[in-house]
């Protein structure tokens, strides 16, 4: 096991040790990377049955009060008042230059009640940013202390129901508060149907025991979570999107309401509209190597004339795809099937631009 030093530990840390997890550092936390089955089996199990992920390193913020909707409309390219009760929306916090501070999931739980889920590595930055923006708004921001779990895969709904939590009424990107101090949404980071459930830490161990009692459920580590999200074409903040990346070149403008794409009252609106008007110099694409050699983050990409045209941001092996997969930013022609070249240890290896996702999403949309 890696030296965890001053890293934070998950509320269910003892359960992961008992399950034989191998740990590593991620975003300031000691995280289970793999379990005895290994990455390949964990990945495929999630696609076939139900994978249980401990995502307690992520941070939930409860935003309440009469000014909660105007606050979120200022902080994000979002129309909070247009969300129905129980509706979730993928959104962002942007810099003045429209760079992505963090990508978020915002769920409207009531007229003046919203849940915001932020990435672990950006939790402190998000909290500071939201509190700064909240000045002048009648709104309260509460950073919640919760155990946070994701159950992903085709059997997830049935496993939850058997464990006493029936969320079958939810469809993809809907959320609810099923019990006191609980939050649940039909969402995830794998491309599969699934749920994310936040609950008080002192209730988590017994609840997890119930989930694991179902033979279709297995713990899944951070390594398989990464390969699953990469196959699904989902961005990792800090790699595929950063504070220097706008939603335009990241191919994420679909997440912004049409009425806000060319201006609005949110931070970064003018810069985003300008970038959209001028067009992006590079675009995020999928990359499929021709062969079995994965291309890793930081790999430089070249055109047929040996001119550098981009770089890889995420890469590895896709167990369900059956071959290496990657995401990259590329200039010029991004037509799927275009052959370009990756510099792997000084050798230019052929790769193709590939449509995202690599594996179809299987969300429950209705």
Steps between C-alpha positions, in 0.01 A plus 500: 500500500624847415608733780192711569682759718262783590231390260136506605332165551153398388229435760495135392880462493492194729256321268732555204797362693293197600409449133870485407518832318826641370515870581648806335482877520241695305396864551635500855325177600612143563288317245445131420651456154426132447371194684624139469304437177704767321410783263387292203249288695377798701439697181312218328301416813367856506392476137333162563354516853545763776819677603518683833731802518591704806496860377497663845798711393258710296327793669131578524381855561141576603396845374180637652311825541303747291820603321620147420374501141639847413830402663535186288395692188787740567752226585415259214382514137172361629130590519416371851140622487444294185589178682207293619505377860712186496683586178882485484718695257864471402662844520819691578662770705687724257775758535457848354680360193248211481750239619348205686570530874301182556224299339203442728166325532227733628169350617193702588341347810248773574403855400798640692705185562781367281766231534835566332751215458862606443815308415733403783806683375305823463280482810677776692525722191131450425399583856707819505368601158135438590533693826662793320226505237230466767575845645183704456276198447258370763640148490668253731778266382557191714786258434355163598685219675372187333606158392446496125453182296444423133328178394540455125396236252192325356407339833538818708129584526405149609784476751394828659139392516594174670703701753194709586545804278261511204611770255334348195288816453813699417635528148845618395593838651231509764562522875312475827538494879369150578568515876600761755850630416522272194536607139474274197515557126480281192836591356861387495840506337510170311256533209281237666164536666557560868460711809700721733392493865617730780419409858621575853833326566367319807233331286729406213666178616179312573349621174804386301483160669149468361612591148793259509278219628360489148736280299468729199679784685877540529728779615662678207814713532616831358699336219193334348298817555753675278487241221119496513467879473761514224311246289187708565676815376455681833747771602727496803559849634870571528572291191237530227366834622673767709469865592677569168238307301166646393187295425544591131818303431397233751189427296277567799284784372204257497494538881427874475142615430462644149393840633828531690748393232543849361481694825334516836542605860739224604870544566697448177201564270667761281819298458305185421294679233818642347672160492193344342490771234867470410504121514735268683857442385483142629219259581466206739481169313529128555821325392523131406855368455557254216634214707530406866731779618311750720575869470531681831420854617751752368571307179555739208298451181614575145345529156623315188733794429668458842351825632387483863121523517405404855556300816338218695328583830379153609596157373510132588348165412124469453397152622148521350626663179766229478780737404686811616295821527590862559372856493695789353484857375566522127520791256359492148301212357340292776298269277472149651729263315767761426844346549752700700809400700594476868856543623550201730854491637637664188309288248204632301223244531181523289177585680153594376260767614202317646148621581415526869391301691693181426223292660131597482343673800229292661325759712134448602332791328140397518 
